[in-house]
Amino acid sequence: MHHGCEFPSDSHNLTCANCGGPLEAVYEYEALRTAYRGIPADDKSRGVWRYSPLLPLNAGTRIVTLGEGATPLVEATKISEALGLEKVYVKDESRNPTLSFKDRKSTVAVSKAAEFGAAGVANMTAGNAGSSVAAYAGKAGIPAYIFTIGGISDAKLAKLLSYGAMVFRTNAPTKELMTFVGDVAKRYGMVNMVAASRYNPYVKEGAKTSVFEIFEQMDGHLPDWMFIPIGGGGNLAGIFKGLRELKLLGLIEVYPRIVGVQGKDCAPVVRAFEQGLPPDQIPVVENPRTIAHSILDSWAPDGDQALTAIRESGGLAVGVSDEELYQSMKTLSSQEGLYLEPASAAPLAALGRLISDGTMGADDSVLLFATGSGANQPDATLVAWGQPPTIELDLEAFVKYVR
């Protein structure tokens, strides 16, 4: 829905047929509010499709699933103690089938692509989105064409190739590559599966389900603050749609305050937030750099929605350094048992910053959104920790290592 244009739920449009603007799925919230107590859910299933009353299903939709969603909400007890906070939770999206939150988007978007009889799906990726789309497309029997941005790690490339997609390396900037993928999709009758709701409204529908899970996992409550990494901004946009729907259903009254986190040298949304720019004027970053490859986006296609969500929730946008990311990765894995990639450590890095400058209060509850597994970028782990020592089998020599 854009400027009052409406299309039926079984139309194949991914963007507005009149103006080319983004579309958004809208449900009968009043009817759902009366039909269900609490979140509209299908009690027979778990994970993303548990929330099918709030997902874009038609009679012809055959669900393509790998068992995504239903990820744990972990209480980070050592971290909350160390930081002096009431509660710190981690929503651990690394437990999804292809090791990142992108599977929430893919299960919905690929199910819709199959429903539309797509000749293929096209995607651009830094690694995680492409792997996810490739896995679900393979499951659905739809050819996938995946274009990678420059500098993709061997670990991410290996995972991506394993799902049998046609993979192409490029060195193009984000914005140009996104346009190209759109052109490929249009010319060859494919569905554009770029993980930005600006191009495909169905990815947002999958992303929002994490909020519904958090609400249920916290027994009908939400934390005071939610810290979310921003690359293209699509996940934050999806999460905010989930929050808006909880409000429309009368289940919450106030939004958690949302903190969007980027690498400080790759921070278009942070820059726009700090300079008070309107959502349609988010800059493109020249020569972006961050060790968090999953959020290495010089342009944020859903950045306008992310910025709006941050402002509407009374939140903040924060840029973090590589050093802070490495340190936060080490803390999450060694103290809470969570092996996460640098992008997933960004929320903790930002939290540390906001505590030291007095933004957070001791009775605040905080949720850190962990978007992907450390297995997606293991080279970063080796940099963070360094190589282990090699030792001789000699008890006397070993004594100096015993704590």
VMD Tcl script that draws the C-alpha trace (Angstrom):
set ca {
  {0.00 0.00 0.00}
  {1.51 3.32 -1.06}
  {-0.25 6.70 -1.16}
  {-3.63 4.99 -1.12}
  {-3.01 2.50 -3.95}
  {-4.48 -0.87 -3.04}
  {-4.04 -4.27 -4.67}
  {-5.75 -7.59 -3.91}
  {-3.78 -10.11 -1.83}
  {-3.37 -12.47 -4.78}
  {-1.84 -9.85 -7.11}
  {1.70 -10.63 -8.23}
  {2.99 -7.07 -7.79}
  {6.10 -6.60 -5.66}
  {6.00 -2.81 -6.03}
  {3.15 -0.41 -6.77}
  {1.90 -0.84 -10.36}
  {1.07 2.88 -10.50}
  {4.04 4.68 -8.93}
  {6.67 1.96 -8.41}
  {6.74 2.67 -4.66}
  {7.00 -0.02 -1.96}
  {4.00 -2.14 -1.00}
  {2.98 -3.39 2.42}
  {0.73 -6.27 3.41}
  {-2.27 -5.20 5.50}
  {-4.53 -7.56 7.48}
  {-7.99 -7.33 9.02}
  {-6.69 -6.30 12.43}
  {-10.08 -5.66 14.03}
  {-11.38 -9.07 13.00}
  {-8.17 -10.76 14.21}
  {-8.39 -8.86 17.49}
  {-11.83 -10.31 18.19}
  {-11.07 -13.79 16.88}
  {-7.94 -14.38 18.99}
  {-6.91 -13.74 22.54}
  {-3.32 -12.62 22.32}
  {-1.28 -12.99 19.15}
  {-3.16 -14.51 16.20}
  {-1.42 -17.87 15.91}
  {-1.88 -21.39 14.65}
  {-1.19 -23.56 17.68}
  {-0.40 -26.62 15.58}
  {2.77 -25.18 14.08}
  {5.83 -23.51 15.54}
  {8.30 -21.03 14.13}
  {7.50 -18.47 11.45}
  {4.33 -20.14 10.19}
  {2.78 -20.31 13.65}
  {1.73 -16.72 12.88}
  {-0.01 -17.62 9.62}
  {-3.09 -15.43 10.40}
  {-0.67 -12.47 10.09}
  {1.17 -13.81 7.02}
  {0.30 -13.33 3.34}
  {-1.22 -16.75 2.68}
  {-3.71 -17.48 -0.08}
  {-5.49 -20.70 -0.96}
  {-2.75 -21.44 -3.52}
  {0.25 -20.84 -1.27}
  {2.33 -23.95 -0.70}
  {4.58 -23.26 2.25}
  {8.29 -23.81 1.62}
  {9.84 -24.35 5.04}
  {13.04 -25.69 6.59}
  {11.81 -25.29 10.18}
  {12.88 -21.66 10.57}
  {11.98 -19.42 13.50}
  {11.20 -20.51 17.07}
  {14.72 -19.39 17.99}
  {15.69 -19.17 21.65}
  {15.55 -16.05 23.77}
  {18.67 -16.40 25.91}
  {19.07 -14.55 29.20}
  {22.57 -13.08 29.20}
  {22.99 -13.20 32.96}
  {26.74 -12.52 33.12}
  {26.47 -9.58 30.75}
  {23.54 -8.00 32.62}
  {25.45 -8.40 35.89}
  {28.63 -6.87 34.46}
  {26.72 -3.93 32.96}
  {24.48 -3.41 35.99}
  {21.20 -3.86 34.08}
  {17.96 -5.48 35.20}
  {17.80 -7.98 32.29}
  {19.69 -8.51 29.05}
  {18.22 -10.96 26.54}
  {19.70 -12.20 23.28}
  {17.33 -13.28 20.52}
  {19.60 -15.86 18.92}
  {18.76 -15.96 15.22}
  {21.94 -17.92 14.46}
  {19.89 -21.09 15.20}
  {17.92 -20.78 11.94}
  {18.46 -23.43 9.20}
  {21.08 -21.46 7.25}
  {22.49 -19.80 10.39}
  {20.93 -16.35 10.08}
  {17.66 -14.45 10.51}
  {17.34 -14.23 6.71}
  {15.52 -17.58 6.76}
  {12.46 -15.83 8.18}
  {12.37 -13.64 5.08}
  {13.12 -16.46 2.65}
  {10.45 -18.88 3.82}
  {7.73 -16.28 3.13}
  {9.23 -14.72 0.00}
  {10.11 -18.04 -1.68}
  {6.68 -19.50 -0.82}
  {5.14 -16.49 -2.59}
  {7.55 -16.80 -5.56}
  {6.47 -20.44 -5.94}
  {2.82 -19.37 -5.75}
  {3.44 -16.84 -8.55}
  {5.04 -19.55 -10.73}
  {8.34 -17.66 -10.87}
  {10.83 -18.73 -13.55}
  {13.57 -18.11 -11.01}
  {14.64 -15.91 -8.12}
  {17.40 -13.29 -8.22}
  {19.30 -11.95 -5.23}
  {22.33 -9.88 -4.30}
  {24.18 -10.68 -1.11}
  {27.14 -10.24 1.21}
  {26.62 -13.94 2.00}
  {23.79 -14.70 4.42}
  {20.80 -13.53 2.36}
  {22.04 -15.40 -0.71}
  {22.59 -18.65 1.17}
  {19.14 -18.41 2.64}
  {17.40 -17.69 -0.67}
  {19.41 -20.46 -2.37}
  {18.44 -23.01 0.28}
  {14.72 -22.26 0.10}
  {14.72 -21.96 -3.71}
  {16.43 -25.36 -3.89}
  {13.77 -26.80 -1.61}
  {11.05 -25.24 -3.79}
  {12.66 -26.41 -7.04}
  {13.09 -22.85 -8.35}
  {16.39 -21.82 -10.03}
  {18.26 -19.18 -8.00}
  {20.68 -16.60 -9.43}
  {22.81 -15.00 -6.73}
  {25.18 -12.05 -7.22}
  {27.74 -11.40 -4.49}
  {29.21 -8.05 -3.48}
  {33.01 -7.73 -3.52}
  {35.11 -9.21 -0.71}
  {32.73 -12.03 0.24}
  {34.57 -14.45 2.56}
  {35.40 -18.01 1.50}
  {33.29 -19.33 4.39}
  {30.21 -17.48 3.15}
  {30.93 -18.38 -0.46}
  {31.26 -22.08 0.38}
  {27.94 -22.11 2.18}
  {26.26 -20.22 -0.65}
  {27.60 -22.56 -3.36}
  {26.52 -25.62 -1.40}
  {22.82 -24.96 -2.01}
  {23.19 -25.34 -5.78}
  {22.39 -21.80 -6.92}
  {24.05 -20.09 -9.90}
  {26.49 -17.79 -8.11}
  {28.25 -14.80 -9.69}
  {30.93 -12.64 -8.10}
  {30.81 -8.88 -8.73}
  {32.71 -5.84 -7.49}
  {29.79 -3.45 -7.99}
  {28.61 -1.01 -5.31}
  {25.42 -1.99 -3.43}
  {23.05 0.40 -5.15}
  {24.15 -0.45 -8.71}
  {24.06 -4.16 -8.01}
  {20.54 -3.91 -6.57}
  {19.34 -2.12 -9.69}
  {20.97 -4.79 -11.88}
  {19.32 -7.63 -9.96}
  {15.97 -5.88 -10.42}
  {16.63 -5.63 -14.16}
  {17.57 -9.32 -14.37}
  {14.37 -10.29 -12.54}
  {12.21 -8.12 -14.79}
  {13.72 -9.34 -18.07}
  {13.67 -13.07 -17.28}
  {10.40 -13.39 -15.35}
  {12.12 -13.97 -12.01}
  {11.10 -12.74 -8.58}
  {13.42 -10.09 -7.15}
  {14.51 -11.58 -3.82}
  {16.74 -8.73 -2.63}
  {16.28 -8.75 1.15}
  {14.79 -5.22 1.12}
  {11.07 -4.65 1.48}
  {11.36 -1.71 -0.92}
  {11.65 -4.36 -3.67}
  {9.79 -7.30 -2.14}
  {7.13 -6.70 0.55}
  {7.11 -10.36 1.57}
  {10.57 -10.29 3.19}
  {9.22 -7.84 5.78}
  {6.39 -10.23 6.62}
  {8.87 -12.96 7.50}
  {11.16 -10.64 9.45}
  {8.38 -9.33 11.71}
  {7.68 -12.79 13.19}
  {10.71 -12.54 15.49}
  {8.83 -9.82 17.43}
  {5.80 -12.07 17.89}
  {8.07 -14.80 19.27}
  {9.77 -12.39 21.67}
  {6.35 -11.19 22.88}
  {5.28 -14.78 23.59}
  {8.65 -15.77 25.08}
  {8.39 -12.84 27.50}
  {4.83 -13.81 28.49}
  {3.08 -10.94 26.78}
  {5.71 -8.30 27.47}
  {8.48 -6.65 25.50}
  {11.83 -5.24 26.66}
  {12.38 -1.52 27.21}
  {15.08 -1.41 24.53}
  {15.79 -3.42 21.37}
  {19.25 -3.22 19.76}
  {19.27 -4.23 16.09}
  {22.12 -4.25 13.53}
  {21.44 -2.25 10.35}
  {22.82 -3.14 6.92}
  {20.10 -2.43 4.39}
  {17.66 -1.72 7.24}
  {15.16 -4.39 6.22}
  {15.27 -6.39 9.43}
  {14.67 -3.32 11.57}
  {11.83 -2.29 9.24}
  {10.29 -5.76 9.60}
  {10.65 -5.75 13.37}
  {8.95 -2.35 13.55}
  {6.08 -3.64 11.42}
  {5.67 -6.47 13.96}
  {5.58 -3.90 16.76}
  {3.03 -1.77 14.90}
  {0.83 -4.83 14.42}
  {1.01 -5.71 18.12}
  {-0.20 -2.17 18.79}
  {-2.99 -2.43 16.19}
  {-4.10 -5.66 17.87}
  {-4.22 -3.88 21.24}
  {-1.49 -6.10 22.71}
  {1.02 -3.33 23.51}
  {0.65 0.38 24.20}
  {4.20 1.66 23.87}
  {7.03 0.59 21.59}
  {10.38 -0.54 22.96}
  {13.02 2.08 22.18}
  {14.91 0.87 19.11}
  {18.66 1.33 18.74}
  {19.94 0.76 15.21}
  {23.63 -0.20 15.07}
  {26.10 0.13 12.20}
  {29.87 -0.03 11.75}
  {31.07 3.53 12.34}
  {32.77 3.74 8.92}
  {29.73 2.28 7.17}
  {26.89 4.18 8.78}
  {24.47 5.92 6.41}
  {21.53 5.62 8.83}
  {23.58 6.77 11.84}
  {24.78 9.78 9.87}
  {21.21 10.68 8.86}
  {20.03 10.27 12.46}
  {22.81 12.43 13.90}
  {22.31 15.16 11.29}
  {18.52 15.16 11.65}
  {18.02 14.36 7.95}
  {14.61 13.32 6.61}
  {14.18 9.59 5.81}
  {14.39 10.15 2.05}
  {17.80 11.83 2.33}
  {19.93 9.06 3.81}
  {23.40 9.40 2.27}
  {25.38 6.77 0.37}
  {28.71 6.07 2.10}
  {31.88 6.32 0.00}
  {34.49 3.58 0.71}
  {32.50 1.86 3.50}
  {34.53 -0.24 5.96}
  {33.59 -2.52 8.85}
  {34.65 -6.01 9.95}
  {30.90 -6.78 10.21}
  {30.50 -7.97 6.61}
  {26.79 -8.72 7.03}
  {26.08 -5.01 7.52}
  {28.64 -3.69 5.02}
  {26.07 -1.76 2.97}
  {27.12 1.59 1.53}
  {23.45 2.24 0.78}
  {20.50 1.24 2.95}
  {17.48 0.51 0.70}
  {15.15 0.25 3.72}
  {17.07 2.89 5.65}
  {14.15 5.31 5.39}
  {11.90 2.85 7.24}
  {14.64 2.05 9.77}
  {15.24 5.74 10.51}
  {11.50 6.37 10.90}
  {11.20 3.40 13.29}
  {14.11 4.64 15.41}
  {12.58 8.10 15.67}
  {9.02 6.91 16.31}
  {10.18 4.66 19.12}
  {12.32 7.33 20.79}
  {15.45 5.36 19.96}
  {18.95 6.02 18.70}
  {21.37 5.12 15.92}
  {24.94 4.22 16.94}
  {28.12 3.48 15.00}
  {30.64 1.03 16.53}
  {34.32 0.34 15.81}
  {35.92 -2.95 14.74}
  {37.68 -3.13 18.13}
  {34.33 -2.91 19.93}
  {32.91 -5.60 17.63}
  {35.78 -8.02 18.29}
  {35.52 -7.44 22.04}
  {31.75 -7.96 22.03}
  {32.07 -11.19 20.01}
  {34.52 -12.52 22.60}
  {32.21 -11.56 25.49}
  {29.13 -13.19 23.92}
  {30.90 -16.46 23.15}
  {33.11 -16.85 26.22}
  {30.57 -15.64 28.80}
  {27.19 -16.56 27.32}
  {28.09 -19.47 25.01}
  {26.87 -17.66 21.89}
  {29.12 -18.01 18.83}
  {28.10 -15.03 16.69}
  {29.44 -13.14 13.68}
  {30.65 -9.53 14.05}
  {27.32 -8.02 12.89}
  {25.57 -9.91 15.70}
  {28.00 -8.46 18.23}
  {27.18 -4.89 17.16}
  {24.17 -4.57 19.54}
  {26.31 -5.42 22.58}
  {29.01 -2.96 21.47}
  {26.37 -0.22 21.22}
  {24.87 -1.17 24.58}
  {28.25 -0.78 26.28}
  {28.51 2.70 24.78}
  {25.04 3.79 25.95}
  {25.68 2.55 29.47}
  {28.95 4.43 29.76}
  {27.28 7.68 28.63}
  {24.36 7.28 31.04}
  {21.56 6.75 28.48}
  {20.50 3.45 30.04}
  {19.10 3.02 33.54}
  {19.77 0.12 35.91}
  {16.15 -1.04 35.82}
  {16.04 -1.19 32.02}
  {15.50 -4.48 30.24}
  {17.36 -4.87 26.96}
  {17.11 -7.21 24.00}
  {20.09 -7.73 21.70}
  {19.22 -9.03 18.27}
  {21.84 -11.62 17.21}
  {21.36 -11.94 13.47}
  {23.84 -14.63 12.43}
  {26.29 -17.33 13.49}
  {30.04 -16.99 13.94}
  {30.32 -19.86 11.45}
  {29.37 -17.36 8.74}
  {32.61 -15.43 9.26}
  {35.09 -17.64 11.16}
  {38.12 -15.63 10.02}
  {36.90 -12.79 12.27}
  {36.90 -15.16 15.25}
  {40.55 -16.04 14.62}
  {41.44 -12.35 14.51}
  {39.49 -11.65 17.73}
  {41.08 -14.48 19.71}
  {44.42 -15.04 17.98}
  {45.99 -18.43 17.37}
  {46.29 -20.89 20.29}
  {49.72 -21.98 21.54}
  {51.27 -25.29 20.43}
  {52.59 -27.26 23.42}
  {54.75 -30.31 24.13}
  {53.21 -33.09 26.22}
  {55.06 -32.09 29.38}
  {53.16 -31.54 32.65}
  {55.83 -29.20 34.04}
  {55.66 -27.01 30.93}
  {51.85 -27.07 31.04}
  {51.62 -25.67 34.59}
  {51.90 -22.08 33.41}
  {48.65 -22.48 31.41}
  {46.54 -23.77 34.31}
  {44.39 -20.99 35.73}
}
mol new
graphics top color blue
foreach p $ca { graphics top sphere $p radius 0.5 }
foreach p [lrange $ca 0 end-1] q [lrange $ca 1 end] { graphics top cylinder $p $q radius 0.2 }
display resetview
